[in-house]
Amino acid sequence: MVNVALIGCGTMGRTHANSYKNINNANLIGVCDINMEKAQSIAKISGSHVYLKFEEMLENENIDVVDICIPTYMHKEYALTSMEARKHVFCEKPIALTLKDANEMVRFSEKMSVKFTVGHVVRYFPAYKRAVDAVGQGEIGIPKLIRTTRNQGFPKWSWEGWYMDYEKSGGPILDLIIHDFDWINYYFGDVERVYAQSLNGKAKEQDHCVATLRLKNGAIAHVEGSWAYPEGSVFRTTFEVVGTNGQIEFDSLKSCGIEKQINNGHHITSYLSPTAHSMEPYQAELREFINCVEADTKVSVSGSEAVKALQVALAAIESSLTGRPVTLKNYIH
Ligand SMILES: NC(=O)c1ccc[n+]([C@@H]2O[C@H](COP(=O)([O-])OP(=O)(O)OC[C@H]3O[C@@H](n4cnc5c(N)ncnc54)[C@H](O)[C@@H]3O)[C@@H](O)[C@H]2O)c1
C-alpha cells in the first residue's frame, strides 16, 4: 500500500482525491489546504486526516508520496520540501514557471533518490493515446502536420484568482497549451523552433494564442489555446494529425463514451469505448505513478520531459512578446 498526502484541495485536489478512491494500492492518508472547509470536504472522500499546515502533515503522517495540487508558483517550494523529507512527488503541471526552478526540482529529486513525475495528463486521454498508437503502427504514414486546440473561458474561478495573474500561472500558453506541447514533443518529435502570437492578456479577461512549431524531424505543428471563450463555455479540445498516408482527427465535443455490455450467460462482459470511465485519465496517471513507487520502477513522465514542455511554452511566450521566432537551445539539466 502506498500512502499519499495531498496538498491543495481545489479543483485538481478534488479530482485527484476522487481518483485515489479507485486505486486499490493507494491510501490517501492526509490532505492539506489553508482553507479548512475545502480540506475537510476533500478529506471526506477517503476518510483522510486534515491539515492546515503542510509541515505538520509531513511530520505526523507516514507518507510515501506527496501529491502537489497547489497553484503553479508554489510547486517548487513544496516539491523541494517533500523531496528533502525523502518523499516521492507527483506534481501537477506545469512543473514550474521558470527553467531554473524546474531544473532545480529535477536535480534535487535525483540527489534525494526520490521518484518525481509531473501531471502531463493528456498522454493518458484515451483519444490522444489511440492516435499515437495508430501513428506508431504506421496507420497514417509519417506524421507531417499536427494541429491541436484547447479552448475555454477566462479562468476566474480559481483561489484568489491566481490564474489571472500571469506572474503566478504563466497565462494560457504556460498553463493550458503546455499540455499539447508535451504531447507533441514526446510523441511526434523534439521542437526546434517556435513562433507564436497572443493577445497576452491585453484584452480584458480574454486571452488567445496560436503557436507554430517546427519539429527537428521536419514536421510542423499548429497549437491553439484560448481563455477567450464566453464564460461558462464547455471546455473543448481537438486534434488533427496528418501523415503521408492518412489523417486522424478528434473533437472532444463530438465524442461521447459508449459502453457496450453483453450478457454471456454467467456475468456481464463490458467492452469499453475509448472514453469510458474506467479509462479516466487522471486516475490512469496516478495509478501508474503509485504502481511505479510500489514496484520501484521508472516513472512514465519524467521531470526532464516536463522541463522540455516548459521550454517550448517559454519559447512561445517569448515569441509572442517579441514577434520573432525562437529557436530552442539545448535545455540544461
Ligand atoms: N492536469 C490538469 O489537467 C490540470 C487542470 C487544472 C489545473 N492544473 C494545475 O493544478 C494546479 C492547481 O490548480 P487548481 O485549478 O486546482 O487550483 P485551485 O485554485 O482550484 O486550487 C488551489 C488550492 O490550493 C490551496 N492553497 C493555496 N496555497 C496553499 C498552501 N500554501 N497550502 C495549502 N493549500 C494551499 C487553495 O486554498 C486552493 O484550495 C496548478 O498547477 C494548475 O496549473 C492541472
The ligand as an SDF file (V2000), in Angstrom:
LIG
                    3D

 44 48  0  0  0  0  0  0  0  0999 V2000
   -3.6390   18.4330  -15.2400 N   0  0  0  0  0  0  0  0  0  0  0  0
   -4.6530   19.2200  -15.4980 C   0  0  0  0  0  0  0  0  0  0  0  0
   -5.4710   18.9590  -16.3740 O   0  0  0  0  0  0  0  0  0  0  0  0
   -4.8410   20.4660  -14.6650 C   0  0  0  0  0  0  0  0  0  0  0  0
   -6.0600   21.1380  -14.6890 C   0  0  0  0  0  0  0  0  0  0  0  0
   -6.2250   22.2600  -13.8840 C   0  0  0  0  0  0  0  0  0  0  0  0
   -5.1650   22.6980  -13.1100 C   0  0  0  0  0  0  0  0  0  0  0  0
   -3.9720   22.0380  -13.1350 N   0  0  0  0  0  0  0  0  0  0  0  0
   -2.8450   22.5020  -12.2920 C   0  0  0  0  0  0  0  0  0  0  0  0
   -3.0980   22.0900  -10.9380 O   0  0  0  0  0  0  0  0  0  0  0  0
   -2.5850   23.0570  -10.0240 C   0  0  0  0  0  0  0  0  0  0  0  0
   -3.7160   23.5100   -9.0890 C   0  0  0  0  0  0  0  0  0  0  0  0
   -4.7160   24.1390   -9.8580 O   0  0  0  0  0  0  0  0  0  0  0  0
   -6.2630   24.2110   -9.3630 P   0  0  0  0  0  0  0  0  0  0  0  0
   -7.0630   24.5690  -10.5660 O   0  0  0  0  0  0  0  0  0  0  0  0
   -6.6170   23.0110   -8.6000 O   0  0  0  0  0  0  0  0  0  0  0  0
   -6.1980   25.4810   -8.3980 O   0  0  0  0  0  0  0  0  0  0  0  0
   -7.3560   25.9910   -7.4050 P   0  0  0  0  0  0  0  0  0  0  0  0
   -7.2700   27.4490   -7.3700 O   0  0  0  0  0  0  0  0  0  0  0  0
   -8.6690   25.3490   -7.7660 O   0  0  0  0  0  0  0  0  0  0  0  0
   -6.9380   25.3720   -6.0000 O   0  0  0  0  0  0  0  0  0  0  0  0
   -5.7520   25.7350   -5.3370 C   0  0  0  0  0  0  0  0  0  0  0  0
   -5.8980   25.3060   -3.8720 C   0  0  0  0  0  0  0  0  0  0  0  0
   -4.6380   25.4850   -3.2140 O   0  0  0  0  0  0  0  0  0  0  0  0
   -4.9020   25.9590   -1.8960 C   0  0  0  0  0  0  0  0  0  0  0  0
   -3.6850   26.5700   -1.3660 N   0  0  0  0  0  0  0  0  0  0  0  0
   -3.1190   27.7390   -1.7080 C   0  0  0  0  0  0  0  0  0  0  0  0
   -1.9700   27.9350   -1.0130 N   0  0  0  0  0  0  0  0  0  0  0  0
   -1.8300   26.8490   -0.2300 C   0  0  0  0  0  0  0  0  0  0  0  0
   -0.8280   26.4500    0.7280 C   0  0  0  0  0  0  0  0  0  0  0  0
    0.2470   27.1900    0.9700 N   0  0  0  0  0  0  0  0  0  0  0  0
   -1.0060   25.2850    1.3980 N   0  0  0  0  0  0  0  0  0  0  0  0
   -2.1020   24.5110    1.1680 C   0  0  0  0  0  0  0  0  0  0  0  0
   -3.0570   24.8390    0.2610 N   0  0  0  0  0  0  0  0  0  0  0  0
   -2.9180   25.9770   -0.4230 C   0  0  0  0  0  0  0  0  0  0  0  0
   -6.0770   26.9070   -2.0800 C   0  0  0  0  0  0  0  0  0  0  0  0
   -6.7520   27.1450   -0.8700 O   0  0  0  0  0  0  0  0  0  0  0  0
   -6.9200   26.1300   -3.0950 C   0  0  0  0  0  0  0  0  0  0  0  0
   -7.8360   25.2620   -2.4510 O   0  0  0  0  0  0  0  0  0  0  0  0
   -1.9930   24.1740  -10.8880 C   0  0  0  0  0  0  0  0  0  0  0  0
   -0.6110   23.9830  -11.0420 O   0  0  0  0  0  0  0  0  0  0  0  0
   -2.7000   24.0120  -12.2320 C   0  0  0  0  0  0  0  0  0  0  0  0
   -1.9550   24.5070  -13.3180 O   0  0  0  0  0  0  0  0  0  0  0  0
   -3.8040   20.9380  -13.8710 C   0  0  0  0  0  0  0  0  0  0  0  0
  1  2  1  0
  2  3  2  0
  2  4  1  0
  4  5  1  0
  4 44  2  0
  5  6  2  0
  6  7  1  0
  7  8  2  0
  8  9  1  0
  8 44  1  0
  9 10  1  0
  9 42  1  0
 10 11  1  0
 11 12  1  0
 11 40  1  0
 12 13  1  0
 13 14  1  0
 14 15  2  0
 14 16  1  0
 14 17  1  0
 17 18  1  0
 18 19  2  0
 18 20  1  0
 18 21  1  0
 21 22  1  0
 22 23  1  0
 23 24  1  0
 23 38  1  0
 24 25  1  0
 25 26  1  0
 25 36  1  0
 26 27  1  0
 26 35  1  0
 27 28  2  0
 28 29  1  0
 29 30  1  0
 29 35  2  0
 30 31  1  0
 30 32  2  0
 32 33  1  0
 33 34  2  0
 34 35  1  0
 36 37  1  0
 36 38  1  0
 38 39  1  0
 40 41  1  0
 40 42  1  0
 42 43  1  0
M  CHG  2   8   1  16  -1
M  END
$$$$
